[in-house]
Amino acid sequence: MQHDSLHRFLIENTNVRGEWVHLDDTWQQLLACADYPAVVKKVLGEALAATMLLSATLKYNGTLSLQINGNAAISLLLIQATSAGTVRGLARYKAEPKSDSLQDCFGEGNLVITIEPNDGGERYQGVVGLQKASLADAIADYFEQSEQLKTRLWLAADDASSAGLLLQRLPNANSEDDDGWNRTEQLAETVTAEELLSIDAQTLLYRLFNEENVRLFDAEPLQFQCGCSQAKIEAMIQSLGQKEAEGIIAEQEEIAIDCEFCNRHYQLDSIDVKRIFTENTVEAGTTVH
Ligand SMILES: [Zn+2]
């Protein structure tokens, strides 16, 4: 089994491309940061796989966030991936959802895809509602609306792994190619969560598309990495303002911050705060997350 990797593939002589993703250590590291109830864990794991599939589909150089805001059991789910293949994520929940349907988890809300380029270029944001029952269908909706591309996703997560499969009709396909799309979509529709979680890319693609000619590209490695740092924490404190920061020190003797993504603990005392506001080396306006 390939761990923490993504494979792109093409189904030759059709208008269909695809991606397969499997996350193990990455998923474990993300889970180690919080103690989630079973349903929240499942939805978070599926969102992780979905974000990696999205990240490989969209062309960008920077950070891609998948965020779902809700007013039911889960108020926020956030996965942030980078074009370098790293990812982090979290969920904030009030209760265990009754089921893993989007309605039970999030109630009324929306799914927001944000791309922030590294070079400071224009930020892109796409929003879709949560009318669909599953995250996979909500993301398919996103592609349909924002990119006019027929896309299907199949997602799965358990305690050990997070996995997914994506099929997409190529953007330059013409309507005469629809048979290839319909045929491969139906074949992929037979995939089970267990197959996604336990079978390697080559075996699974052969099992699903054995009468097709699948070209599988090399694995792209993925890993958990939180982008938080002492410098970003100090920049955040600087943006709070000196008065506010000194107020916290006066009250609590220190400023203690735990990164919600990786649990790393940051602690600053009065000497640190003095240094932050006398040095002007920290870039103002940047935030921790
Ligand atoms: Zn962190």
Residues whose N, C-alpha, C, O or C-beta is under 5 A from the ligand:
A	BS01	ZN	C226 C228 C259 F261 C262 R264
